[in-house]
Amino acid sequence: MIRFENVSRRGFMKGMLGAGAFILSVRVVPEELFGAVSNASASDAMAKAVLQPSVYLAIDTQGTAYIIAHRSEMGSGSRTALPRIVADELDADWARVTIVQATGDEKYGDQDTDGSHSVRSFFDTLREAGATARLMLVQAAAAQWGVPAAECATSMSIVIHKPSGKKLGYGELATGAAKLGVPKKEDVKLKARSDWRYIGKGASSYDLKDMCTGKAVYGQDTHAEGMLYASVAHPPVFGSAVKSVDDKAALGVAGVKQTATIDAFKPPVGFQALGGVAVLADSTWAAVQGKKKLKIEWEKSPNSVWNSDAYKKELQETARKPGKVVRENGNVDATFAKGGKIVEAEYYAPLLAHASMEPPAALAIYRDGKVEAWAATQNPQGARDAIAQAVGLKKEDVTVHVTLLGGAFGRKSFPDFVVEAAVLSKKTGKPVKVVWSREDDIKFDVYHSVAAMYMRAALGPDGMPAAWLQRTVFPPIGSTFDSSANYSAPDELGLGFTDVPFALPNLRAENGPATAHVRIGWLRSVANVYHAFGIHSFADELAHAAGKDPAQYLLQLLGPDRIIPKDEIGKDYPNYDGDYTQYPIDTARFRRVLTLATEKAGWGKQKPGNGYGIGVAMHRSFLTYVATVVQVQVDDAGMVQIKRVDTALDAGTVVNPEMARQQFEGAAVMGTSIAFYGEITATNGVIDQSNFDSYQMARMNVAPRETNVYITPSDAPPAGIGEPGLPPFAPALCNAIFSATGKRIRELPLAKSGLA
């Protein structure tokens, strides 16, 4: 008889390679916790280190520098970039650095890894942490040698007395440095940019070897002795609840131990679990099979009336009507009344799922009035708060450990799956690992919003817009936290809508109401995705209506180089929480990336024709300026092949250029998936899509054949890296398709137009 056992990825590979065959009946010793144990050991060692000048750094007597990674690693490189900032100012040997993943704790500051602000928000703080420790080590060496500290320098975890050549390692100095008081901030001198050793230099991921050898621990890999695996049957319609359940057949599945009901959330949903019925078993397989056998009667939900086709028409009708004015410069109505060439267009972008490679997973242990959890979470502090509320504890009694995340894109900022594990552990008295299937992930996601947009412009004799009107209508993220919210807040409207950088004499931006029927959340680049699609597709339409080259037209739309005054955008403009004096909208930076991208792409060298087309779009998001040029070839059957992508970016000071390029290369692939296939629909409140057969991703034969990324050198403060590559991709692609075919794409995905 063949027995199916839970086998780790690493164990699976070892079994395949060692035995030379696929043997299901052999139990391999699990190594799922290798990385987790490693981090626990490093955390213990850090706690015992003699020199601890800040919460982010400690040095032991062996000279090992323990540096905290307080943000989550989901492929964006923050777990490598942030410690390298500390290591640079510390002047540490990177080979002697051990990274320790932080648990959720306010002492580290904001830990919600989203919004592309990990480096931006902590650049100065982490530099100061490293420089403070460096000064303490220098002072300790100077005291030991009896020389002025000014005569001492550091290099690669060593303090050197320059006149005599004497050297002492950081480990030898740690005890003495620990006896010194932590210097005042004003006494700490940061390195000159020219002296940076790691900042601005490319480096591979700190975890790359573990990732390649199967040692890296993700949420799906966590394990505890005696744990139960749980699969939760969620309400098929958002807002529903369990009316009755028959679990007899489920309990008859081999390996199933019990079932448990999770209470429905109390509106607004926020970070709460959705509710439903959990099947708990001795394997994920048994839990999933047991869930299929449940017979559940669900309470009726008001969202059962939601059908995506009718809802789309509702949003479009709203977009055609005047809305709430959210930005106004000049007098649009008076200019339109004068007549001239009027251009109108409507754009639509559907609901999207995150569909990250690793579906949500978490392990929790409720014991003696405390909870300890391990989770692939972007938001460990939010998870801690949500767990505490759900199980009736103080947050101080909840510990959330952060594993590596196999992708996230904003989904794992919502800790509902971690809450499920904690609630079920309390109910069962055992460790519980909750595993979401791909179907769970897609059907019960926190979705990226659907949007309808209306654009109208009056062109003057020079072909440039004399008046520009734009409207956007989408259910806001705020509806997830306030059930009555149907208008968008300034922070969402500031994502590519109210911050249009064009030199327009008359501009009005309006927002219409939209009711949400599902959870609406953050997805990579958030509202910039659909706003960039609408606005930069429209700019291309205007260029062609005026008979002008689209790239040159964009330069004309920017007008002369200038810093756009904040009051021109509106006093409520949030600017990604960046100080506007430090991060203003600078049209010269737009011009630089647009010029660079078009030059590198060979803009104008090949004329459209024979199915070839080229398109361009530019966008500022998360304080980073990006221009993307896409070249396509459309075959006789109308299928689109992306031949080449050229993206130029100005993100200010870039800590790790290698990983920055990777993010923008990845954005081109993700942008292809979204533009070609991305669409979530619903029938009577139930999501229609369930797996990659119905929610497609771009395969290798569809992904761009060549992608080039150019980073503009800049001394400006750091800006975002993870998200800004996505927004200009879809409009550049659709503009290229128009260039090739004369067919204007105003609705995504392309599959609906027969182009994918």
N, C-alpha and C positions, 0 to 999 in steps of 0.2 A: 504494500500500500504506500502511495506517495503522500508524504506530509509536507504541507506548505509552512515554512517558517519565516519569521521576520528577519531579513538579512540586510545588513548595511550595504551602501554602495561600494565601499572599500572592500568589504568582505565578499561581495558578489564578484568584483573584479579579481580578487585573489583566488577565489574558487575557480573561476573560468581559466585564469592563466596557469594556476598550479596544477589543476587536474586535467586541463586540456579538453574539458567537456562541460556541458551545462548540466549539473547534478542538483536537482531540486531537493532531494531527500537528505542532503548533508547540512547539518546545522553549523554555521560558521560563527565563531566567537564574535559577538558584536563589538564594534569599535566606534559606535556612534558618538560616544562622548569624548573621543580623543581631544578634539579642540576645546570642548567645554571644560574638561579637566585641566587642560593646558592653561586656559584663561583663569580658572580658579586658582591654580598654582601660582601663576604670575601675579594675580591679585593679592594672594597671601604674601608673596615675596615683596610686593610693593608696600603692603601695609607694615612690613617689618623693616623696610629700608631705613637707614639712619637719617638720611637727609630728605626732608619733605617740605620744600619751600612753598608749594601750592598744591591745590587739589588735582592739578593736571600732571604733576611730575614728582618723581622720587628717584634717589640715587643710592645704591647700596655700596658696601665697602669693597666689592669686587669691580666696581666701576660700571655696573649695568645701570642704564637709565630706563626707568619704567615710565612710559608716557601714556596717559589716558586717551582713549578714543571715546569721546562722549556722545558722538553721533552714530547713526546706524549705517552699516555698509551694505548697499544694495546694487553695487556695480558702478556707482558714481565716483568712487575713489576717495571718499571723505576719510575713511579709516587709515589711509596712507597719507593723504595731504595734510591733515590737521597735525598729526604727530611730527611730520617733517618740518612744520613751522617752528614747533618747540625745539626740535633737534638742531635746527639751523642756528637759532639764537643761543642755544646752549653750547654750540660748537662741539656737538657730540659726534662720535663715530657711529654712523647709522648701523653698522654691524653689531654694535653693542647696545642697541635699543630694543627693548621688549615692549610691545604694545599691549595694553590692558583695556579690555572693553568694559566700559562703565555700566553699572546698573542704573535704573531710573532714579534720579535724585536731583532735587533742585539746586544742590550746591554746585553743580556743573553748569548752571545756566540752562537756556532753552535746549532741549534735546530732540525736539520734533524735527526729524530730518526731511524737510520739504522746503519748497520755496527757493531752492538754489542759494541758500544763504549760510551754509555751514562755514565756509572760508570767510566770506564777507563779514559775518557777525562776530567771528572769533579771531580774526587775523591779528589784531592789535593785542588782544588779551593773551593769546598763546605766545606771541613774540615776547611780551613782557614776562610771561612765566619762565621761558627759557633764558632770557637775559638776566632775570633776577637770580636764578640759580648760578649762572655763569659768574656773576659778580661775587656771589658768596664764596664760590670756589677760589676765585682769584684772591679775595681777601684772606681766605684761610691759608693759601700758599704764601702770600706776602708775609703774614704773621709768622708762619713757620720758618721762613727764610730770614725774617727780620729786614725786609726790603720794602720800598714803597710799592703799593699796588699798581701804580702807573708804569712800573718797569716790567710788569707781567702781562703775558698774552696767552691766548688759548688756541688749541688746534687739536681736533680729533680726540676729544676726551682727555686732554693733557693740558696742564698749566705750565708755561715756560717762563723762566726768568731770562729776559732777553740779554742783559749784559753778561751773565755767567753761563748761560746755556743749561742751567739746572732744570729738571723736569719732575713733575709729580702728576700721577694719574688721578682722575676724579675719584676713584675708589679710595685712594690713600688720603684724600682731602675731605671725604664726605663727613667723617665724624667731627673734624674741626669746624667745617662749615656749618654743621647743624647747631653748634654752640653759639653761632653768631645770630644776631637779630636779622629778620628779613628786611632788606633795604627798603627805604621809601621809594615810591614810584618815581619821584623826581630825580632820584640818584641813580636810577637804572638807565644805562645808555644802550640803545638798540644799534644793531649793526647798520653800516651803510649798505645801500643796495649793491654796490660793487663788491662787497664782501660776502654776499650770500653764497652759501655752499650748496644748499638744497632747493631753496625757493627759486622757482623759475627754471629748474632743471628737470628733465623728464625722468621718471622712475616707474618701474612696474609695481603692481600691487604687492603690498607687504604679505598678503595671504596667497599669492599666486601659486607657490609650490604646494601648499596644502590643498588648494582648489584643484590642482592638476593631479594630485595623488589620492584624492578622495578623503583626506583627513579633515577638510574644512567642515564645520558643523553649521547646518542650516536648521530652520525650524522643524523641518520634516525629519531631522536626524536625532532629535532629543529622545532620551530614554531614561526611565527610572525603574528600578526593581519593583515588580508587582503591579505595574501600571495597567490601566485599562485603556483601550483605544475607543474613541467615540466618533460616531458619525451622526450628524444632526439633520433631521427632516425639518426644514424651515417652512414657514407658511408660503404657499405658492404665490399668493398675492400680498404685496406689502401692506402691513397694518392688520393682517388677519391674526387669529389666535386659535389654539386648539379647543375644539368643542368637545370631542370625545376621541378616544384612541383604543383600538383593539390590537394588543401586542402579542397575542398567543402565537401566531405564526412566526413572528420575529424571534421570540424566545426559543422556538424550536430549531433555529439555525445553529449548527455546531459552532461552538466558540462564543456564542452570545451569552452574556452573564445577566444583564438586566436592561431595563429601559428607564428613562427619567424624563420628566417634562421640565422644560425651561420656560418660565413665565414670559408672556409677551411684554414688550417694552411699553412704558408709559410715555405717550407723546410729550414733547418731541423726542425722536429716537436718539439723536446725538451719538454718543459712544456706547449705547446699550446693545446688548445682544438682541437679535430679532425675535427670539423665542422659538418654540417648536418641541419636538420629541427627539431625544438622543437615544441611540442604541449603543450600549457599551459591551465590548467584547475583548477577547484575548488577542485579536489581530485586527488590523484595518479592514482586511478582506471580509472577515466575519461581520464586523460592524456595518459595512456597506451593504452586504447581502441581507443582513437583518433589517436594515432600514427599508429595503425594497419590499419587505413583507408586512410592514406596518399598514394598518388600515386606520386612517385618520379622517375625521370629519372636522372641517375648518369653519370657523365663524366667518360670516360674510364681511368683506372689507369695502369701504367706500371707493377704494381704488380699483374695484372689479369693473368699473365702467370705462376704464382707460384702454383705449385702442390707439395704437401709434399713428395709424393713417389719419384718423379723425383729429387726433391731437396735433399732428403736423399742420393740418389746415387751420386749426384754431390759432396756432402760433403765427402762421403766415398772415392770417386776417388781422391779428393784433399788430403785426409789424407794418401793415399798410395804413394804420391809423396813427394820428399824433400821439405821442407818449410823453412821459415826464422828461423835461429838458434837464440834461446832466452836464452839458457844456454848450456855451453859446458865445461866438465871436462875430461881431458885425450884425448884419440884418439879412438873413437868408430869404425871408418871405418877400421883401422888397426887391431883391435881386432876381428871384424867380419870376416875379410879376413883370419884369422888363422883357421877358421872353428870351430869345436866343436858342442855341442848340441844347435841348434837354436830353440827358441820358439817364435812364432808370434801370435798375437791376435788383433782383431778389436772390438771396443766397440761403442755403439751408445745410446745416451740418447735424447729423443724427446723434443720438445717444451712443456712448461708447463704454465698453468694459475695459478693465485694466489688463486682464489675462496675462499676468506676469508668469514667468516660467514656473515658479514655485507657488502653488496655491497656499492660502493661509493655513498655518499650523502652530499649535502651542501646547506646552505641557505645564500643568499646574499641580501643586501639592498643597492641600489644605490640612494643616496639622497644628493642634494646640492653639487655636485661635489666630493662626498666622498663615499667610499664603506665600509660597515661593513659586515663581513662574519663569519659564524659558520660552521665548517667543521670537519669531521673525517679525519684529515690530519696528516701525519708524518712530514710534512715539511712546517710549517706556514710561514717561511720567503720566501721560494720558491713560495708558493701560493700568498703571498703578491706581490712579484715582477711580477709574471705572470699575476695577475689581473690588476696591474697598467699598464702593457704593453698593455693588451687586451682592456682596456676601456680608455686609454689615460690619466692616472693620474700619479702623483708622488707617490712613494711608501709610503710616509709619510701620504698620504690621504687614505690609505687602512689599515683597521684593520682586522686581522684574529684571531678569537677565536677558540680554539682547544677543541673539545668534546672528550669523550672517543671513542676509535676505536674498533669496533667489529671484531678484526683481521685486518691484513694489509699485513704482510710478504714482504714489499717493494713496493707494488702497490700504496699505498697512500702517497708515497714520490712524486708521480706525481700528480700535482694539476689541471689537465685538467677539472675535474668535478666541481671544485670550480670556475674555470674561466668561465665555462658555466653558472653557477648561476649568476655571476656578470654581464656578457654580457647580459643575458636575463632580469635582473633587470633594467639595463640601457635602454634596448629597450622598456620595458613595463611600466616603471615608478612605478613598484610595487615590494614588496619583492618576491623573487622567490626561491623556494626550488627545486633543481634538484635531482631526485631520479633515480638511475640506477637499472634496474631489474637484476636478476641473468643472464638472457640471454645477456643483455648488458655487464655485468661484464666479462663473459667468451668470448664473440665474439669480444670485443673491448678492451681487456686487454693490458697491457704493459708486454709482455711475457718473461718468463725465457727462455734463449737461448737453442736451439737444438745444439748438439755437436756430431762429429764423431772423434774417436781417434784410432790411430794405435800404437801398442806396439811391440817391438822386443828385444830379449835378447839372448846373447850367454852365456851358462852356462859352468863354468870351471869344472875340475875334482871333486871339492868339492860340486858341485851342486849350487854354488852361481854365480850370474851374473858377468861375466868378462866385459861385455858390455851391455849397456841399452840404447835403443833408444825409444823416445816417441814423438808422434805428436798429436796436437789437432787442430781442425778446428771448428769454431763456429762464427756466426754473433755477433759482439761485441756490448756491451751497447753503446759504442762510436758512433755507427751508428745512434742512436736516436738524437744525438746532432751534428753530422757531417755526412751528407748524403753520403759522399765519403769514409767514414771509413769502411774498410773491414778486416783489420788486428787488432788483439787484442792489447790493450795497456798493459804496464807492470803491472798496478794495477789489471787487470783481470787475466793475466797469473800468477801473484803471488798468486792467490787463488787456491792453491793445485797443481800447475803444475811446476813452476820453483823452488819451495821450497821443492822438494822431499828430505826427511831427510836421505835416505839410504846411507851407506858407499860404494859407487860404484866407482871403479877405473876409469871407463870410462862411461860417461853419456852425452847424447845430447838430448836436448828438442827443438822441432821445432813447429812453428805455421804457418798454412796455411790460405789463404784468404777465406772469405765467405760473400756473399751479403745478407743483411737483406731485408725481404719483409713485415715485420710488425715492430711495436715498440718493441724494446728489452730493458728490464729494470732489476731492482734488484728483486730477490726473495730470501727468507731466505737461507743464506749461499752462494748464487750466484754461481759462476763457480766452487766452491768447490764441488757442488753436482755431476756434471758429472766427474770432474777430480778425485775425490775420488773413484767413481764407477769404472773408467777405471784402475787407477793405483793400487788400493788395490785389485781389482779382479785379475789383472795380477800377483801381488805378490803371491796370493794364487795359481794361475796356476803354477807358477814357483816352489812353494813348492811341489806340487804334481808331477810335472815333475822330480824333484830332489829326490822324494821319502821321503820327510821330513815332520814332523809335522808342520802345518801352523803357529801355535803360536811360536814355537821355531825358525822357519825360519824367521819370522818377527824380532825376537830378533837378529838373526845373520845379517839380512840386516841392522839393526841399527849400528852394529859394536860396538866398545868400547864407553863408555859414553864420550861425548865431546860436546863442544859448536861449532857449525858449523860456520866457518868464513864467514862473509857476502860476501867477494869477491869470495868465492866458489859458491855462489848462483847467483851473478851478481850485478853489481853496481846499476842497475835500480830496484832492488827488493824493493818494497814499504813497506813491513812488516806491512801492515794494518795501516800505518802512525805512527806506534810505533817506538820509539827510539831503534835501534838494540842493543845498549849497555845495555838497560834496559829490552828489550824483545828479546833476541837472541833465535835461535832454539837450544834447549837443549835436546839431545837424552836421557839423564838420566830421564827426565820428561816423555818422551815417554815410556821408559822402565817401569817406575813406574805404569802408568795407564794401560799398557798392562798386566803387571803381576797381578795387582789388579783385573782387569775385568775377566781374565781367571781363577784366583783362586776362585773368588766369583761364577762364573758360573759352577765350578766343571769340568773344562776342562780336558778331558782325562778319566773321571770316567765312562762315558757311551760311548761305542763304537758305531759308526754309523752302521745302519742296521735296517731292518724292517721299513723303511720309516723315521727313525730318523736321523737328521743331525745337526751339529754344525759348525758355521763359525765365523770368527773374522776379524775385520779391525780396523785400527787406523788412526787418522788424526789430524793434527793441523790446526785450522782455527780461525781467529780473536784472535790469540795469546793464545788460549786455546788448551790443549792437551786432546784428547779423544780416548778411546778404547771401542769398542762395540762388545759384543758376542751375537749372535742370535742362538737360538735353535728352530728347526722346526720339524714338523711331516707331512709327505706327505702321503695322503691316497691312496687307490688303484686306485682312479679315477685321481690321479695326482694333487689333490688340496692341497695347502700348508696352514698349520695352524702354526702360530708363537706361540710356547709354552712359550718362556721365552726370555727376553732381559736383559742383564747386561751391564751397561755402567759406566765406571770410567772416571772421569775428573779431570784435574788440571787446574783451572782457576785463580791461584794465590789467592789473597785475595778476598773472596766472601762476599759481603755485606749482602745478604739475602739468606741463604742456602735453606730455604723452597721454595722460588720462583725459585731458581736455579734448584732444583729437578723437579719442575713442568715443567720447560722449556724443560728439557731432557726427561721427560716422554711424554710430548706433541710431541717432535721431533720424538719419536718412532712411534706414531700414524700417524703423518704427513708423515714420511718416508714410512710407510706401504701404505698409499694412493698413494704416488708418485711411489713407486716401483711396486705396483700391477696394478694400473690403469692409472697413469698420462700420458696423451698424447694429444696434440693439433695438429690437421692436417688441411689441407686446400685443397680445390678444386677450381681451377681457381681464386685463391686469396681470396676466401670466407672461413672463419673458419667453419669447419664441426660441432664442438661441440657447445652446447648452454645451457645446464643445467646439473643437477646432474644425469640425466638418461644417458647422453652421456659423461659426465666427472665425473666419479664416485669418491666417497670418501669411505674410509674404514668404514664399519659398525662394530658394536660391536662384531659380530661373526667372523670378519676378523682381528680386531685389536689384538695386542699382549695380551695374557692372563695374563702375569705377566711381569712387568717391574721394575727393580731395578737400582737405581742410587747411585753411591758412589763418594763422593767429597773428593779428596786428600787434607789433611791439607797443607797449604802453606803460607809462609810469603811474597811470591813474589807479585809484584804490580798487581792490578786487571786486568783481561782480560775479554773476551766476554762470555756471557751467553746465549743470545737468539738464536744464530745461530749455534754454533759449534756442537750441538747434531745431526744435520741432515746428514752431509756428510758420516760418516762411516756406517750409517745404511744400505743403499742399498747394498754395497759390502759385508758386514757381512751376510746379508740375502741371497744374491745370492751364497756366498761361503758355507753357510749352506745347501742350496738346492743341490749344487754339492755334498756335503758330504753325503746327504741322497739318492741322485738319480744317481749320476755320470753324470748328465746333466749340462753342463756349460752354464750359462746365460751371454750373451755378449750384449744383447739388452734389453732395458726397453721399455714399462712396461711388467711385467710378464704375464699379460692377453694375450699378443700376442703369448706367448709360451704355452698357455693352462694351466697355473699353478695358475690362479686366476679367 
